[in-house]
Each structure stands twice: as C-alpha cells, then as structure tokens.
Amino acid sequence: MTIQELAAAAEEMNIELTADMQKDLLRYAEMLADWNQRMNLTSITELEEVMEKHFLDCILPLGRTDIHGAVCDVGSGAGFPGLVWAILRRDLKITLLEPTGKRCTFLRAVCQELSLDNVTIVNDRAENYAGIHREIFDAVTARAVAALPVLCELCIPLVRKGGIFLAMKGSLAVEECAAAAHAYEVLGCAQPELIQMSLPTAGERILAVSVKTGTTPAKYPRAFGAIKKKPL
C-alpha cells in the first residue's frame, strides 16, 4: 500500500489525510525502519506493509468509533495506535504507556521530530500506572498486548465512567470476549460491541468497544503475576 492508497482508504471512512499528515506518516515510517535496526520495534518494516498493517490498521478505529478527549494507549510499543492517532487527531490528548525504556526513547524521538505536542510518554507498567491514575481517561486502547481477560484488568481501571475501552483484536476476538465476560462485569464495563473490519491483504480485524458503566473496585488492577496466573 502506498501513501496515496492509504489516503484513499482513509477518505472512504471520511478521514482526510492532509499533505502534512502524509508527510508525518512517511517520516514516522522512516524512523521506524531506521531505529528497528538497533532495537526490536516491529517485524514489519517494508514501507508498503507498514502503510497497511500498521497505519491503516490504526486508522480503522478512528473511522468507526467516537474517540475524543484524553486517550491512553496501553503497551504502546512503537506507537501503535497512539502515535498514528496523534498525527491524525491533534485535538486528542494522548498518553503512550510503555514499560520498555528503549521504546520510550524512540517514541520521544518521533514526537520531537514531528512536533507532536499532544502526546505524553510514560515509562511504566500498566498495572502500576493504573493503580494511581484511576478513571481519568475518556478512551483507553491497546493493540497486540495481551488476551482480553488480562487486558481488561490492565486497561479498564484507567477509563472514567462513561468512557470507552477499545481493544484492537484479530479473528479470535469473539472467543476472547467470551472468556473475558466476567472481567468486564467485575471491572465495571458493559459487555463489548464487536465491530468487524478488514485490511486489503492482512485480513480481518475486530474492534471490541465497551462503555464504562460503573466504578472499578479499588483492589484492581492486581500485580501482573496475579493477573496472568488467575485472570478474572
């Protein structure tokens, strides 16, 4: 996929990729390929694959959900979807939560290069951060971080009442949502709506979107070892 094809795909979702946005995305892709030679950021480095499997994949939720205000990208990694959202939506205030220091260094470099003043980068584990910064975000998202029963406990405590939790998933989303039904209930979220999408060559994508309807009990999130050993 070329940058022009990416722009056309975004336009079909009523999202305009301006010339400046396209320039920023291309520079981001260049930096990703460059830095990936020195650290493990992604297995996808060819430009046309980055355009589809990273950038378009991250743009899809913007065309299908109402994302606004303060957003947290949990386990941001190389910045997906948070940095892509920050480039396309300068109105969003985005926190990139990433536990690996080297990846945070990369994220800071991209933000500086692209003058993304709507991004805050936090080098911390989600369960630690969520234990302090509770229920302050309008939207919390995660992509390729963990199975939903685990991901719910890491993310939902960060979501304010009335906000949304968006889990970006692949073809196993239905099974994961069934396994996570108890976690959604215990943590104060409605059961998710599943929005099916697809990429031109990379196949099905499913967005699990849940509204926070209550308050998460103070004992959550637990330590990660406990979450992983016995998911809700």
N, C-alpha and C positions, 0 to 999 in steps of 0.2 A: 504494500500500500504506500502510495506517495503522499506527500503533504497535501497535494491538491485533492487526492481521493479522500483523505481524512477530512478535509474541509467540506467536501461534498456530502460525506456521510453525516457530519455534524449538522449541516444545513437541513438535512432530511428530518432532524429532530428539533428544528427551529433554533439551532445554536449557531451563531455566527463566529467563525474563526477569522478574526481580523488579520491584516498583514502583520501587525505587531505580535499577535498571539502565535501565528505560524512561525515567525522568526524566533520567538522564545522557545517554542517546542523543538525546533530544529537544533537550537543551541543546547537545550537540555539533553537531547539525544546524543549530540557530540560529546558532551561532558560525561554522560553515562558510559559511552563506549571507551572513552579515554581513562576514566577512573576505574573501570571494570578490569583493566589490565593490571591494576595494583591491589584491588580488593574485590571480594565476592559481592557484587551488587545484583547481578541478574545473569541468567543463562541465555537471555535473548539480547543480542547486541546488533544484529543486522538492522539497518535503518528501516527497511520496509516492514520487518517483523515488529520492531518497536512501535511503529506507527499504528499497527493493527492490534497486536497482542497486549501492548501496554497502554498507549494513548487512547485509542478508540475504546478499549475495554473500560478505561477510567471515565471516559466522556459519557458512556451509555447511561449511568445513573442520573446525570445532570439533565438528561432529556426525558426522564421518566418519573422523577420524584421532585418534591418541593424541598430543596435544600437551601437554608438561609441561616444567617447569624453566625454563631460560634460553632465551629466544627472541630472534632478531634479525629485524627487518623491514627488508629492504634496499630502499632507494629509497622510503621510506615516504610521501613526498608529503604529502597531507593527513591521513595516519594510517591508511591502509587497507592491510592489515587490522589493523596493530598496535594502534591505539587502541581499535578495537572489541573486540579480544581482551582488552585490558587492563581494559575496563569489565566484560566478562562473566566474566573469569577473574582475579580478584585474586591467585590463587596463582602466576600466571606472572610471571617477571621479564623484562620486555620492553625491548629496546633498539631504538629507532627510529633508523635510519641514513639520513640525508637530506643531500645535498650543498648544497641551496639554503638560505641563511641565513634568508630571509624565511619560508620554510615552517617552519623550525625554531622561529622566533618564534611562529608560530601553534600549533604542537604544544605548546610550553611553556605558552602561554596556556590551551589546553584542559586540559592536565594540572593546572595550578594551579586552574582553575575547578572541575574535577571531583575534586580531591584524589587524583589517581592517583599514589600514591607507589611503585607497582610499575613505573614507566617511567623509562628513561634515554634522553635525546635526544642524539644525536651528530651534529654538523655536519661531515660528511666524506664523501669519495667511497669507495665500497665497496672499490675496488682498493687504496686507501691503508690503510684500516682493516683489511682482511683480511691485509695484509702484516705487521701487528703482532699483531692479536688472532686468532691462528690456532687453529682447532679447539677453541673454548671453549663453543659453543652446543649445546644439546640439539635445537633446531629452528631452521632458517633458512627464511624465506619471502620471496616477492616477488610483487607483483601489478602487471601492466601496466608493467613496467620495460624489458624487452628480450627479444629472441628467445632461446630456450633455449641455443643454442650459446654465446652471450655470457653469459647469466645464470648458467650453470653455473660459469664461471670466477670470477665475482664473488661467488658465494654458497657454493659447496662448500668452499672453504678455511676458512670460518668454522665449519663443522659438525664437532663432535667425532666420533670413531669410535663407531659405534653410534647416532648421532643421525640426524635426518632433514632432508632438503631438500624443501620443498613449494613447487612453482611453480604459481601460480594462473593458469590459462590459459583461452582460449576454444576455438572449434571447430577451430582449426589445431594443437591440441596434438599430435595424432598425427604430423603432418608434422614439427613442431618436435622432437619426441622422437627421431624417426629421424635428423634432422640432427645431433642432439646426442649420439648414442650413443657416439661416440669420446670426447667431452668427459667424459661420466660415467665412462667407464672410466679415462681418464688421471688424473682428479682424485680417484679413489678411492671412487666411489659405484656402487652397484648400478644397473642399468637401472630406470627408474621404473615403478611401478604407476600406471595411469591410472584415476582414479575419476570417473565421469561423474555430473554433477549438472545441475540446471536451475533457472532462475528463472521465476516465473509468467509474465512478459511479455517478459523480456530474453533468453530462450533458453538455449542450452547453456553449461555451464561444466565444465571438466575440471581436476582437480587431479592434477598429476604428483608422486608421492610416492616418494622414493628414500632408501634407507638407506645411510649412510656405512659402508663396509666396510674401508677402508684409510686410509692417511695421504696427504694431498695433497703432491706434491713441492714442495720449498721455492721453486722458481722461479715458482710460480703463487700469486696472480694476476700476470699481466704488466701493464705500463702499459696504460691503456684504449685508446690508439691502436693498440697491437699486437693487443689482443683484438678490436677492431672490424674491423681490417684483415684479420686472418687468424684467425678463430675456430678453436678446436680441432676 
